[in-house]
């Protein structure tokens, strides 16, 4: 686990997740330290990353949401060597493993739908190759679920998805999450 990445999350626990150009413009006017790229395509990705990095922030690409990217290892070579992103978010374990191998920051995204999903999150957080962080969705989970995951996970936990008000952020952070990601621009300025 890379301590620099974790330090940036600790220092900037609200992560701007952008889903369009207007979101990027708004995020660049805030003090957030990390920006998640949730939109674009294989052609626009390098310019998006460049703009984020020129502003002094980390650019993390959600591999599963960028048009034109596949689910094999070569896409991560592209993200690192052509787009020059700092890291990735994905639901796919094979991409987490390869991302770690080539030196990208990795965030493994999980959807907490039921008790089986909850157990899978804990199991994966104890795997041989671990991501730098996991992100659980929806981010507005019951406090006891967030506490359970953060207590049993061996990697830092983030919350994301459906985070719409200040109380959602406070709830997640109070219950053990290291950071919260959201597309809500008003929350980026908290």
Secondary structure, DSSP 8 states (H G I E B T S, - for coil): --HHHHHHHHH--EEEEE-SHHHHHHHHTS--SEEEE-S-BTTTHHHHHHHHHHTT-EEEEEGGGSBT--SSHHHHHHHHHTS--SEEEES-HHHHHHHHHTT-EEEEEEE--SHHHHHHHHHHHTSSS--SEEEEESTT--HHHHHHHHHH-SSEEEEESS--SHHHHHHHHHTT-SEEEES-HHHHT-
